[in-house]
Amino acid sequence: MNNLIKIYLPLIFTIGIALSSCVKNNPDPAWLEVKEWTLLANPELNGLEGELTHNFSEAAVYVNDENMGIFEVPFKIPILKTGNVNIKIYPVIKNNGISATKKIYPFVEVYEINGTLTKNQTFTVNPSTKYNNFSNFWIEDFEDSFINFETDPTSADTMINGNDPNILMWGNSYGVVNLDATDSSWIAYTLEDLYLPKGQEVYLELNYYNTNTVTTGILAIGPSGVTPNPYIRLNSQDPSSVKWKKIYIDLREIISNSSNAVYFKPSFQAYLDDATSQGQIILDNIKVVHF
């Protein structure tokens, strides 16, 4: 059950119909209520996991190891079991920011609890999780004046530190790029060479706040040269309603298919959006996580 699973919207819809049918055919179920997730520090990691931001928007539920489905938190579902039960709840992400693709996040722990289910009564759970002990991290959190990015020679703009109190959410600063007609492009990649495992789970996590489109990617570097891999595009947000968002970007396939690469560098590229005179890209808590 620790294997990663992907659940698509048609299946979630089917589960919803099945639950509705269960309630009609069994008017006295027990109810399981699950609140939103809390991400806790793992004492074994001694703070290496960085800022504890998350976007675990859903939960996969197992009762006595029977799969109940994936549901958007918070939720309340009928359970056709009573008495003492074991409940396992797994944190679920939108893989690559795609709502139709849900995945149990591999780097955090399951929440497990034993409880008693009673007909017509609600058992409430406040799930929490933490990064597991085997997680490894590369982090840029912009807490130092030195930004761990190399600007490409073709880039017109560079990233600097920002600390606008109306935007700042974590720590003392974030990374910001201000694009305009003169400085209309930003292309950058990490200074550090990341030796990432092939055939295993690798994710790029980041918080972003942007009024200009930016594309994430990863450079695969080996004896034959550098292979850019532009990947996930973060669409611009309306300046009147822009907010911080969090995304989990799945790098396993790119890394595994880069057979000649020795090491990798996460990359970003942005060009001033059409029909705009300026745009802003703000990033924070950039993490590469792997086993």
N, C-alpha and C positions, 0 to 999 in steps of 0.2 A: 504493500500500500504506500510505500515511500516513493514508488515510481512517479514521475511527473505525469500529469494528465492534462489534456486539452479538452475543453467543453465548448461547444459552439451553440449559438443562439437557438437553432431548431431543437436541440436536445434540451436546453433550459426551458423552452416553451412546452415541450412534451412533459417534462417533469412537473411544470406548473399545472398542466391539465390533469396529470395523474394525482397530484396532491388534492386538487379540487374534487376529483372523483372520490378519493379516499374519504374526504370529509363528508360527502353526501352519503356514501355507503356506510360510514362509521361515524355517527353523529356525536360520539363521545371520545374524541382522541385526547391524548395529552398534547401539550403545546411546548415547543422549544423556542425561546426568544433569545436571539443573539445580538448583542450590541456592537458598536464599532470597535475596531482593533486599537490596541495600544502596543507600541513598540518600546521595549525596555532595553536597558543596557545589559550586556552579558559580562559579568565580573571577570570571567576567564579571558576575555579579550582585552581587558585593561584600557578601554577607550579607543582601541584601534579601529572600531567600526565608524568612528566619526559622528557627525550630527545624526540624531535619531529621527530622520524624516521618513515618511512612508506614504504609500498610496495603495494599501491593501483594501481594495474596494469591495471585495467579495470574500466569501468563505465556503470552503468545501466541508460538508458535514458527514460524519460517519457515526452511527449509533450501533454499538455492539458489532463494529466492523462492517456494517451494512451501509452502502453508499446512499445517502439521502439526496445528494445533488449539490449544486453550487448556487448560492444566493447572494444578492447584493445586500451588504450590511447597512443599517440594521434590518432585521427581518424576524418574522414569527411564523413558524411552520408547524403543521400537525404531525405528530409522531404516533404511529399505531403500535406502540409498545408501552408497557407499564412496569412498574417495579424498578429494581436497581439496574442501572445501565451504565455502560462506558461510552462517553462522548468524546470524539476527536474532531477538532476543528482546525483546518489548514488555511493559512493566509493565501489568498489568490490575487494575482495581478492581471491587468490587461496587458498581455504580452505585446511589446513594441507599441503600446498605446492604442491597440486595436480593440475596440469594444467587443467585437465578435469572437475574439480569441482569449479565453481565460486559461490561466496556468497556475498551478501551485508553485509558489516561489521557492526555489530549492535551497536558499541560503538561510532560511529562518526555521524555527522549531514549531512543531505542532502544539496546539493547546489541547490538553487532555484533562478531563474531569469525570469523576464518578458521581452519579446523582440518582434521585428517585423520581420517576415519572408517574404522575397520577392523572387519571381521566379528568378532563375538563379543567385541569389546573395548568399553570404556566411555570416552566422551569427556565429561569433567566441566567444567561451566561455573559460575562464581560471578558471576552477573550484577549489575551495578551501573548506576545511572542518576542523572540530575540534572535539575533544572528547566532547561528550555531558555531560551535567551537572550531570547526574546520574551515571557516571562511577566511579568505585572504583579501586584503584591500590595497588599492592604490587610490589616494584621495587628494583632490585639490579643493580646499574649502575657502581659499582666498583670505585666510587669517594672517598671512604674512604679506609684507609689502612686495615681495618677489612673487610674480605669477609664473607658475610652472608650465607656460606655453611658449612655443617658438612660433613666431609669426613668419608665414611664408614670404619670400621675396616679392611675389606678385601681389601681395595684399596691400590695399591702400590704407587700411586702418589697423589699429592694435587694440588689445584688451587692456583696460586699466582697472584699478580698484575703485569701487563706489561704496558709499555708506549713507545714502539718502534715507533718513529715518522713516519716510513715508513708504519706502520700498523694503528696507532692511528687515529680514525676518529671523536670521540666525547669526550669531557671532557678531563680529565688528565690521565686516565688509563682504562684498560680493564682487564678481567680475562683470564689467560692463563694456559694451561696444556701442558707440554712437555713430550710425551711418548717416551720411548726407550726400549731396550731389558731388562734393569733392572727395570725401572719404567714403566711397560707395561700395567697398568690398572688404571682407574680413576672411582670411584663410589662415588657420593655425592648427597646431598639433602639439602633443605633449613633448616636453623636453626629454623626459625619461623614456628609456627603452623598456617596454613591458614584455616579459617572457611569459606568455600565456599558454595554458595547456590546451592541446588539441584533442578533440573528441570528448571534452567535458563541458560542463556548464560554465559560461562566462557572461556576465552582464555588465552593462554600463548603466548606472543610475545617475540621474541628475534632476535638480530643481531648476526650472526656467521661468522667465518672466519676459515676454518678448512682444514687441510691436512690429517686428520684421521677421520674415521667414529665415530659418537657419537649418542647415542639413548636417546631421551627425554622420560620422563614418569612422573608418579605421584604416591606417596605413599598414600594409603587410610588407616587411622589409627583410630581404635576404640577399644571397650572393648575386642574384641576377638583377637586383635593383629594388625599386619601390613601386608597389602596386596600391593605388588608392581604391578604397571601397566606400563611395558615398552610400549612405544607407537610409536612415530614418529622417524624414523631414518634419520639423516642428513648425506648424503653420503659425503665421502672425496672428496676434490678438488685437482686437479693437482697443485703441488707446483709452477709451472711456470706460472699459470694463476689464482691462488687463489684470491678471492675477497670477500668483505663483502656482505652478503645476509641477507634478512629479511624473517621470516616465521611467520604465524599465526596458532597456534595449537589449535584445538577445543577440549576442555576438558568436554563439557557438558555431553556427553554420559557416560564417565567413572565416573564422579562425581555422576550423577543421579543413576547409577547402583550400586554404593557403598552404599547400604542402611544402613549398620551398621557402616559406618565411621562417626567419630565425626569431624575430621579435616584432612587436606591434606598437603603434602610436595612435590612440584615439584622436580624431580630427574633427574640425568644424569648418564649415564654409558658408558664407552669407553674402548676398548682393542686395543692394538697396531695391526694395520691392518696386515694381512698376507703378507709376501714377502716384508716387509718394515723394515728399521732399526730405523726409528724415525717418529713421527707424532705430529702435533700440533693442539690443539683445543683452539680457542679464542672466547670468548663470551662477549657481552656487551648489555646494555639496556634490561635486562630481566624483563618482566612485566607480572604479572597476573592481568587480567582485568575482572571485573564482575560488575553486577548491585547490 
